[in-house]
Amino acid sequence: MFGSHGKFIVTRKANILEVDATGPFNQAAVKYYQSDLLALVNEVKGGWGQIVYMHENCLYTPRAEQQMYSFTKMRKDLGLQAIALVFVDNNSMQIIKDKVADFYQSLAVTYHFFTDESQAKEWLEKQLTPLVKPTQALSTDTYDLNTQLVCQL
């Protein structure tokens, strides 16, 4: 397997996970992203959102894209309410928008694209209000947060 190509930096601010993503990405990068994000999701109580700052060309290799698709389903089942995607660089923006839109639509994930960070944060806050009721289950699926998703080759 090749080394990681692409980089995700994940931080948490209350119930919002911020991701600085610099692509393009291969499977190793997605694996590291998954590990870092799941560690933070474990700290969040109830529903949560993501704001992703997309730098450079944020496309995936075909296998990394399959892995990311499975991981996105897992994130949704773990309480992901919405994702705000901010294009920091406008390079290849339309290609990435089309790919990402198809990806999230197929999983019924609420998402929106932005070029302005403050608008993205405002939109995401609105999507997260109100959050999950205390008695409402997020998902009937269970996941071991210490395991990695493996994409079949």
N, C-alpha and C positions, 0 to 999 in steps of 0.2 A: 504494500500500500504506500502511496505517496504521502509526503508530509502535508501538513495543513496549508491550504491556499485560501486566502480570505480571512477576515477577522471579525469577530463579534465581541463587543465589550458590553456587559450587562450590569446595570445597577438598579437598585430599588429605591423608590421614594413613595412610602406608604403603600397603596395598592396599585401603583403604576410601575411597571418594569420598563426602564429606558434601555434601548439597544443602539449602540453605534455599530453599524454594519458597513464594512468595506470589502467589496467583492472584486472579482468573482469568487465563488465558493465551491469547494469540493467536499467529499464526504467527511474527511477528517475535521474540517472547520465546522460542519454541522454537528458532528459528534461533540466537539468541545462546547459549542453553543448550547446544545441540549443539556449537557452536564451543568454548566454555569447557570442556565436559566432555571432548571429544576431545583437547584439548591436554594434559589431565591423564592420560587413559587411555594416551597415548603414553609416559608416564613409568613406568607400572606394568608389572612383569614378572610374567607368569602370570595366574592368575585374580584377580578382584577383586569387591568388593561395594559396594553403595550404601546409605546411610542417608539418607532424605529426610524433612526436617522440613516438614510441610505446614501453612502459615499461611493463614488466611482461606479463601476459596472456591477450591479448586484444581481447578476444571473448565477445560476447553478449548473454544475455538470448534471447530466441526466440522472445519474445515481444519487447525487446529493439532493436533487429536486424530489425524487421519490422518498428519500429519507425525511426531508423537510415536510412533505405532505403528511406522512404518518405522525411526525412530531407535532404538527399543527392540530391534527385531530386530537392528540393527547392533551395539548394545551387547552383546547376548547373544553374537553371533558373535565379538566382540572380547574375550570372556572374562568377562563379567558372570556371577557365580555366584548371587547372591541380592540382594534388595532388602528392606530394613526401612523401613516407612513409619510415621512418627510423627505423629499428629494433635496439633498444638500447640494449636489452637483446635478445639473440638468443634462449631462451627457447620457445618451441612450435612454432617456426618461420614458419615451413612448413605448419602446420595446419592453421595458421592465414593467410599466403600468399594465400593458395587455397581459403579460404572463402572470403577474401577481393577481390581477383581478380575476382571471380564470381560476386560479388556484384557490383563493379565498371564497369565491362564489360557490365552487363545487363543494366546499365544506360548510357553507352557510355561516361564515364568520363575518361579523360586521366590521367593515374597514372603510377608510377614506384616505385619499392622497392629498398631500399639501406641499407647498413650497415655503410656507411660513410656519415657523415653530410655534409662535404664540397661538395662531389659529388652530393648529393641531392639538395643542394642549387643552384649549378651551373646548373643542369638539369632543376630545376623549373624556374630559371631566363630565360633560353632559351625558355621554353614553354610559357612564358608570353610576349614574344617579337615577333611581335608587338602586342599590346593590341587591344581592340575593337576600331574601327574607331568611332570618335565622333558622327557620324550620324547613326551608326549601333545600333539597339535595341538589348538588351541582351536576352529578352524573351517577348512573348506576354502575359504571365501569370502575374497576379498581386498577391502580398502577403501582408498581414498586418504583418509587422515585429514585432508587439507587441503581436501576438497570438502564442500559442503553438500548435504544431502538436499533435493530439491525435490518438493513435493507438487503433483501435477497438478491444475490448476484446472478 
